[in-house]
Amino acid sequence: MKTLIKGGQIVNEGEVFEGDILIEDEKIASITTAASSSATTDADRVIDATGCYVLPGIIDEHVHFREPGLTDKADIESESRAAAAGGVTSFFDMPNCVPQTTTLEALEEKFRLAATKSHVNYSFFFGATNDNTDLFSQLDPHRIPGIKLFMGSSTGNMLVDRDEVLERIFSEAKLPIMAHCEDTAIINQKMAEFKQRYGDDPDVWYHPLIRSEIACFVSVQKAIALARKHSARLHIAHVSSERELSLIPANDLHGITAEVTIGHLYFTWADYGALGTRIKVNPAIKNVRDRRALRDGVRDGRISVISTDHAPHLLSQKEGGAARAVSGMPMIQFLLPLMLELFDEGVFKITRLSEKMAHNPAIIFDVRNRGFLRPGYQADIAIVRRHDTPWIVTKDVIESKCGWSPLEGRKLYWRVEHTFCNGHLVYDNGKVDTHYIGQPITFR
């Protein structure tokens, strides 16, 4: 099967140019500029991409698809469907499900589930605990991206904060360590203070003061010190404040890297007034100054990756305040359209989006033959268009199983029109091919 994507603005490796992409079966066969293209003759299918941008498929390296064990709120099928609708062609899922992905058996079970359910490409982080470092040597580095470490436990009981265990993890891990960095002792002290002043469930408005920038800074500082001591590869999850950024080196893609989520790039403290706990996440969304710093960090290279931390919950579980409402929100379907809105506003160049959401995840985690538009690479491709008339995010367009989004009611101008996964048209103008199953991602 040959497919020709014709006449689009190709966004790849720092360049934007009009051209054609020829796909043969699963792979990109050729990329040609419009002036030199002659690939129209023998294609089985032609996609007219005139007026569209053509980007490498997004690699979302931080998602919580909730399966197994938490499938009342999400599962691999529903959330991979949302991914396809959002131009995301690969995901790395986190280990805090039930049972937690902290044993080899639990890891194999997630691969087994995805092999029959996932509509896009998949892999899974292995979760570190206080007593499973002996398993690290048995992990296959060609199958998984890394080890997830909760230095401030967000959900579940995966907190690792004993110094001797942290030393062992950083010294023995040969794979990248993705660390959730918040100091639990600081958070617990702040929560006790706010409960004493405001009752058992302080308003969500206080969430950024309870899970504060100091809690993040102290934990990031510790993680970086451990990584440098043991020459470990460290990827800091969901950086949320200006203060954390002061610790992170720029453009160190094979050493210490950092991720920011779309939630922290898009929302600020002021949005709690309208959205309340719908935007309650850990670490907390903070103030305008922090958002400005995070955007600067994306531009200057201290932030290497933009992801979602896609974390669906039922709306009933989001009721309450800073103590009672659960943290997390579903965002994978709207990552690319929202980032393109920021491109419209002049916040980021469009080439930066491909860099931070496709190229760099592939580089940092050594993904094989994905993340770039190159001949011989898997044909993972997102085609997007800006419309003159905005569309509104409503419940009926949401693919995630939880059925809600913090973006409901928002006007957006950008749409994902087509998503190719391994050369297969998995999403086509509003329809996901639910018969298609993606591939396990391999790593160099």
C-alpha positions as CSV (number, residue, x, y, z in Angstrom):
1,M,0.0,0.0,0.0
2,K,1.4,3.4,-1.1
3,T,0.0,6.6,0.3
4,L,1.1,10.1,-0.9
5,I,0.7,13.1,1.5
6,K,0.8,15.9,-1.0
7,G,1.4,19.6,-0.9
8,G,1.6,20.1,2.9
9,Q,3.9,22.3,4.9
10,I,6.3,19.7,6.4
11,V,7.6,20.6,9.8
12,N,10.7,18.6,10.7
13,E,14.1,19.0,12.2
14,G,14.0,22.8,12.4
15,E,12.6,23.4,8.9
16,V,9.3,24.1,7.3
17,F,8.9,23.5,3.6
18,E,6.2,22.6,1.1
19,G,6.5,19.0,0.0
20,D,5.2,15.5,-0.4
21,I,5.7,12.4,1.8
22,L,5.4,9.0,0.2
23,I,4.5,6.1,2.5
24,E,5.0,2.5,1.5
25,D,3.3,0.1,3.9
26,E,4.6,1.1,7.4
27,K,7.5,3.3,6.5
28,I,8.3,6.7,5.0
29,A,9.7,5.9,1.5
30,S,10.6,9.5,0.5
31,I,10.2,13.1,1.3
32,T,10.4,15.6,-1.5
33,T,10.0,19.3,-1.9
34,A,7.1,20.6,-3.9
35,A,9.5,21.7,-6.7
36,S,11.1,18.3,-7.1
37,S,8.2,16.0,-6.4
38,S,7.3,13.3,-8.9
39,A,5.8,10.7,-6.6
40,T,2.2,11.1,-7.7
41,T,2.1,8.4,-10.3
42,D,1.7,5.1,-8.5
43,A,0.2,5.9,-5.1
44,D,-2.8,3.9,-4.0
45,R,-4.1,6.8,-2.0
46,V,-3.5,10.5,-2.1
47,I,-4.1,12.8,0.9
48,D,-4.3,16.5,-0.2
49,A,-2.5,18.4,2.6
50,T,-2.7,21.8,0.9
51,G,-3.0,24.4,3.6
52,C,-2.0,21.9,6.3
53,Y,1.0,21.4,8.5
54,V,2.5,17.9,8.4
55,L,4.4,17.0,11.6
56,P,6.0,13.8,13.0
57,G,3.5,12.0,15.2
58,I,3.6,13.1,18.8
59,I,5.4,10.9,21.4
60,D,3.6,11.6,24.7
61,E,6.1,10.2,27.2
62,H,3.9,10.7,30.3
63,V,0.4,9.3,30.5
64,H,-1.7,7.4,33.0
65,F,-4.1,5.2,31.0
66,R,-5.3,3.5,34.3
67,E,-5.3,-0.1,33.1
68,P,-5.3,-2.5,34.8
69,G,-7.3,-1.9,37.9
70,L,-8.7,1.6,37.5
71,T,-10.7,1.1,34.3
72,D,-13.8,2.9,35.7
73,K,-12.1,6.1,34.7
74,A,-10.0,5.1,31.7
75,D,-8.5,2.2,29.9
76,I,-5.9,1.6,27.1
77,E,-8.5,1.4,24.4
78,S,-10.3,4.6,25.2
79,E,-7.2,6.7,25.9
80,S,-5.3,5.5,22.9
81,R,-8.4,6.4,20.9
82,A,-8.1,9.9,22.3
83,A,-4.4,9.9,21.5
84,A,-5.0,9.1,17.9
85,A,-7.6,11.8,17.6
86,G,-5.0,14.3,19.0
87,G,-2.1,13.3,16.6
88,V,-0.3,11.3,19.3
89,T,1.1,8.2,17.8
90,S,3.1,6.8,20.7
91,F,2.8,6.9,24.5
92,F,4.7,5.8,27.5
93,D,2.4,4.8,30.4
94,M,3.1,5.3,34.1
95,P,3.2,2.5,36.7
96,N,0.7,3.7,39.3
97,C,-2.2,1.4,38.3
98,V,-3.5,-1.6,40.1
99,P,-1.5,-3.7,40.5
100,Q,1.4,-1.3,40.2
101,T,3.9,-1.9,37.5
102,T,6.7,-2.8,39.9
103,T,7.1,-6.5,39.1
104,L,8.2,-8.2,35.9
105,E,4.8,-10.0,35.8
106,A,2.8,-6.7,36.1
107,L,5.0,-5.2,33.3
108,E,4.3,-8.2,31.0
109,E,0.6,-8.0,31.7
110,K,0.5,-4.4,30.5
111,F,2.2,-5.3,27.3
112,R,-0.3,-8.1,26.8
113,L,-3.2,-5.8,27.3
114,A,-1.9,-3.2,24.9
115,A,-1.3,-5.7,22.2
116,T,-5.0,-6.2,21.8
117,K,-6.3,-2.7,22.8
118,S,-4.0,0.1,21.9
119,H,-4.8,2.0,18.7
120,V,-1.3,3.7,18.7
121,N,2.2,2.6,19.6
122,Y,3.0,1.9,23.3
123,S,5.5,1.2,26.0
124,F,5.5,1.3,29.8
125,F,7.7,2.6,32.6
126,F,8.8,0.3,35.3
127,G,8.1,1.7,38.8
128,A,10.8,2.0,41.5
129,T,9.9,1.1,45.0
130,N,11.8,0.8,48.3
131,D,12.6,-2.9,47.7
132,N,12.6,-3.8,44.0
133,T,16.0,-2.5,42.7
134,D,17.1,-6.1,42.3
135,L,14.8,-6.3,39.3
136,F,16.5,-3.5,37.4
137,S,19.1,-5.8,35.9
138,Q,16.3,-8.0,34.5
139,L,14.5,-5.2,32.6
140,D,14.9,-5.3,28.8
141,P,16.3,-1.9,27.7
142,H,15.0,-2.5,24.2
143,R,11.3,-2.7,25.3
144,I,10.8,0.0,28.0
145,P,11.8,3.7,28.1
146,G,12.9,3.9,31.8
147,I,12.2,3.7,35.5
148,K,9.6,6.0,37.1
149,L,10.6,7.2,40.5
150,F,8.1,9.0,42.8
151,M,10.3,11.2,45.1
152,G,7.0,12.8,46.1
153,S,4.2,10.3,45.8
154,S,1.3,11.6,43.8
155,T,-1.0,8.7,43.8
156,G,-0.7,5.2,45.2
157,N,2.0,4.2,47.7
158,M,5.0,4.4,45.5
159,L,6.8,7.0,47.5
160,V,10.6,6.5,47.7
161,D,12.2,8.9,50.0
162,R,14.7,6.9,52.1
163,D,18.2,8.1,51.3
164,E,19.8,4.7,51.1
165,V,17.2,3.5,48.6
166,L,17.5,6.6,46.5
167,E,21.3,6.1,46.4
168,R,20.8,2.5,45.3
169,I,18.2,3.4,42.6
170,F,20.5,6.1,41.0
171,S,23.6,3.9,41.2
172,E,22.0,0.7,39.7
173,A,19.6,2.1,37.1
174,K,21.0,1.8,33.6
175,L,17.9,3.1,32.0
176,P,16.7,6.8,32.2
177,I,15.1,7.7,35.5
178,M,11.9,9.8,35.2
179,A,11.4,11.4,38.6
180,H,8.3,13.0,40.1
181,C,10.0,15.6,42.4
182,E,8.1,17.0,45.3
183,D,9.3,16.9,48.9
184,T,6.6,15.0,50.9
185,A,7.6,16.3,54.3
186,I,7.2,20.0,53.2
187,I,3.9,19.2,51.6
188,N,2.6,17.4,54.7
189,Q,3.6,20.3,56.9
190,K,1.9,22.8,54.7
191,M,-1.3,20.7,54.5
192,A,-1.4,20.5,58.3
193,E,-1.1,24.2,58.5
194,F,-3.8,25.0,56.0
195,K,-6.2,22.4,57.5
196,Q,-5.7,24.1,60.9
197,R,-6.6,27.5,59.4
198,Y,-9.3,26.5,56.9
199,G,-10.7,23.1,57.9
200,D,-10.2,19.5,56.7
201,D,-10.5,20.4,53.0
202,P,-9.0,23.8,52.2
203,D,-10.2,25.4,49.0
204,V,-8.3,24.3,45.8
205,W,-7.1,27.9,45.6
206,Y,-4.5,27.0,48.3
207,H,-3.2,23.9,46.4
208,P,-0.2,25.8,44.9
209,L,0.7,27.0,48.4
210,I,0.5,23.5,49.9
211,R,2.3,21.7,47.1
212,S,4.6,24.7,46.9
213,E,7.5,25.7,44.6
214,I,9.8,25.1,47.6
215,A,8.6,21.5,47.8
216,C,9.4,21.1,44.1
217,F,12.8,22.9,44.3
218,V,14.1,20.9,47.2
219,S,13.3,17.6,45.6
220,V,14.6,18.5,42.1
221,Q,17.9,19.7,43.8
222,K,18.2,16.4,45.5
223,A,17.5,14.4,42.3
224,I,20.0,16.3,40.3
225,A,22.7,15.9,43.0
226,L,22.1,12.1,43.0
227,A,22.1,11.9,39.2
228,R,25.4,13.7,39.0
229,K,27.0,11.7,41.8
230,H,26.1,8.4,40.1
231,S,26.3,9.6,36.4
232,A,22.6,8.6,36.0
233,R,20.3,9.8,33.2
234,L,17.6,11.9,34.9
235,H,14.4,13.2,33.3
236,I,12.5,15.5,35.7
237,A,8.8,15.2,35.2
238,H,6.3,18.1,35.0
239,V,8.5,21.0,36.1
240,S,6.1,23.7,37.4
241,S,8.0,26.7,38.7
242,E,10.7,29.3,37.8
243,R,12.7,28.2,40.9
244,E,13.1,24.6,39.6
245,L,14.2,25.8,36.2
246,S,17.1,27.6,37.9
247,L,18.6,24.2,38.6
248,I,18.2,22.6,35.1
249,P,20.9,22.7,32.5
250,A,20.0,23.6,28.9
251,N,20.2,21.1,26.0
252,D,21.7,18.2,27.9
253,L,19.7,15.5,26.1
254,H,21.8,12.6,27.2
255,G,22.2,13.7,30.8
256,I,19.7,15.8,32.9
257,T,16.5,16.8,31.1
258,A,13.1,18.2,32.1
259,E,9.5,17.9,30.9
260,V,6.7,20.5,31.1
261,T,3.1,19.6,30.7
262,I,0.5,21.4,28.6
263,G,-1.4,22.2,31.7
264,H,1.5,24.2,33.3
265,L,2.1,26.0,30.0
266,Y,-1.5,26.9,29.4
267,F,-3.2,27.5,32.8
268,T,-2.3,29.7,35.7
269,W,-3.4,30.2,39.4
270,A,-6.1,32.6,38.1
271,D,-7.8,29.7,36.3
272,Y,-8.8,28.0,39.6
273,G,-11.5,30.6,39.9
274,A,-13.4,29.3,36.9
275,L,-12.2,25.7,36.7
276,G,-11.6,24.8,40.3
277,T,-10.4,21.2,40.8
278,R,-10.7,20.4,37.1
279,I,-7.2,21.7,36.9
280,K,-5.9,20.3,40.2
281,V,-2.8,18.4,39.4
282,N,0.4,17.4,41.2
283,P,2.6,19.4,41.1
284,A,0.2,22.3,41.3
285,I,-0.4,24.8,38.5
286,K,1.2,28.0,39.8
287,N,1.3,31.7,38.9
288,V,1.8,33.8,35.8
289,R,5.4,34.3,36.6
290,D,6.0,30.6,36.7
291,R,4.1,30.0,33.5
292,R,6.2,32.7,31.8
293,A,9.4,31.1,33.0
294,L,8.3,27.6,31.8
295,R,7.6,29.1,28.3
296,D,11.0,30.7,28.4
297,G,12.5,27.3,29.4
298,V,10.9,25.6,26.3
299,R,12.5,28.3,24.1
300,D,16.0,28.3,25.6
301,G,16.4,24.5,26.0
302,R,16.1,24.0,29.7
303,I,12.8,22.3,29.0
304,S,13.4,19.4,26.6
305,V,9.9,17.8,26.3
306,I,6.3,18.9,26.3
307,S,3.9,16.2,27.4
308,T,0.4,15.9,28.9
309,D,0.6,13.9,32.2
310,H,-2.7,12.7,30.9
311,A,-4.5,11.5,34.1
312,P,-8.3,10.9,33.8
313,H,-10.6,10.8,36.8
314,L,-14.3,10.6,37.1
315,L,-15.8,14.1,37.8
316,S,-17.2,12.7,41.0
317,Q,-13.6,12.1,42.2
318,K,-12.7,15.7,41.4
319,E,-15.2,17.0,44.0
320,G,-13.9,18.8,47.0
321,G,-10.8,21.0,47.6
322,A,-7.1,20.8,48.0
323,A,-7.3,17.8,50.3
324,R,-10.2,15.7,49.1
325,A,-10.4,16.2,45.3
326,V,-8.0,13.9,43.4
327,S,-5.3,15.4,41.2
328,G,-5.0,14.9,37.4
329,M,-6.8,15.8,34.2
330,P,-7.3,14.3,30.7
331,M,-5.4,16.3,28.0
332,I,-4.0,13.9,25.4
333,Q,-6.6,14.6,22.7
334,F,-6.0,18.4,22.9
335,L,-2.3,18.7,23.4
336,L,-1.5,19.4,19.8
337,P,-4.4,21.8,19.1
338,L,-3.6,23.8,22.3
339,M,0.1,24.0,21.4
340,L,-0.8,25.3,18.0
341,E,-3.0,28.0,19.6
342,L,0.2,29.1,21.4
343,F,2.0,29.0,18.1
344,D,-0.7,31.4,16.8
345,E,-0.1,33.7,19.7
346,G,3.6,33.8,19.0
347,V,4.6,31.9,22.1
348,F,6.4,29.2,20.2
349,K,7.6,28.6,16.7
350,I,6.0,25.6,15.0
351,T,9.4,23.9,14.6
352,R,9.7,24.0,18.4
353,L,6.6,21.9,18.7
354,S,8.0,19.0,16.6
355,E,11.3,19.3,18.6
356,K,9.7,19.1,22.0
357,M,6.9,16.7,21.3
358,A,8.5,14.3,18.9
359,H,12.2,14.7,18.2
360,N,13.4,15.1,21.8
361,P,11.4,12.3,23.4
362,A,12.9,10.0,20.7
363,I,16.4,11.2,21.5
364,I,16.2,11.2,25.3
365,F,14.7,7.7,25.5
366,D,16.5,6.3,22.5
367,V,13.4,5.4,20.5
368,R,14.1,3.4,17.4
369,N,13.0,4.8,14.0
370,R,10.3,7.2,15.3
371,G,10.0,10.9,16.3
372,F,11.3,12.3,13.0
373,L,10.1,12.5,9.4
374,R,12.9,10.5,7.7
375,P,13.0,7.9,4.9
376,G,13.1,4.5,6.5
377,Y,11.4,5.6,9.7
378,Q,8.0,4.4,10.7
379,A,5.3,6.6,9.1
380,D,3.9,8.2,12.3
381,I,2.5,11.5,11.1
382,A,0.0,14.1,12.2
383,I,-1.7,16.5,9.7
384,V,-3.2,19.6,11.2
385,R,-5.2,22.5,9.7
386,R,-6.1,26.0,11.0
387,H,-9.7,26.9,10.3
388,D,-11.0,30.5,10.0
389,T,-14.0,29.7,12.1
390,P,-13.4,28.3,15.6
391,W,-14.8,25.1,17.0
392,I,-15.9,24.6,20.6
393,V,-14.8,21.7,22.8
394,T,-17.9,19.9,23.8
395,K,-18.6,16.6,25.5
396,D,-19.6,14.9,22.3
397,V,-16.0,15.3,20.8
398,I,-14.2,13.9,23.9
399,E,-12.8,10.4,23.3
400,S,-11.5,9.8,26.9
401,K,-13.6,7.4,28.9
402,C,-14.0,9.9,31.8
403,G,-16.1,12.1,29.4
404,W,-15.0,15.5,30.5
405,S,-12.2,18.0,29.8
406,P,-11.1,21.3,31.5
407,L,-11.3,22.8,28.0
408,E,-15.0,22.3,27.6
409,G,-16.5,25.5,26.2
410,R,-13.2,26.8,24.8
411,K,-12.9,27.9,21.2
412,L,-10.1,26.4,19.2
413,Y,-9.0,27.1,15.6
414,W,-6.8,24.1,15.0
415,R,-7.9,20.6,14.3
416,V,-6.0,17.3,13.7
417,E,-7.4,16.1,10.4
418,H,-5.4,12.9,9.9
419,T,-3.2,10.7,12.1
420,F,-1.0,8.0,10.5
421,C,0.4,5.3,12.8
422,N,2.9,3.0,11.1
423,G,1.5,4.1,7.8
424,H,-2.0,3.3,8.7
425,L,-4.6,6.1,8.7
426,V,-5.8,5.5,12.3
427,Y,-7.7,8.9,12.5
428,D,-9.4,10.5,9.6
429,N,-11.4,13.8,10.1
430,G,-13.3,12.8,13.3
431,K,-13.2,9.1,13.0
432,V,-10.8,6.7,14.8
433,D,-10.2,3.3,13.1
434,T,-10.9,1.2,16.2
435,H,-9.9,-2.0,14.4
436,Y,-6.3,-0.9,14.2
437,I,-3.7,-1.9,16.8
438,G,-0.5,-0.1,17.2
439,Q,3.0,-1.6,17.8
440,P,5.2,-2.0,20.9
441,I,7.9,0.7,20.7
442,T,11.5,-0.4,20.6
443,F,14.5,1.3,22.0
444,R,18.1,1.4,20.9
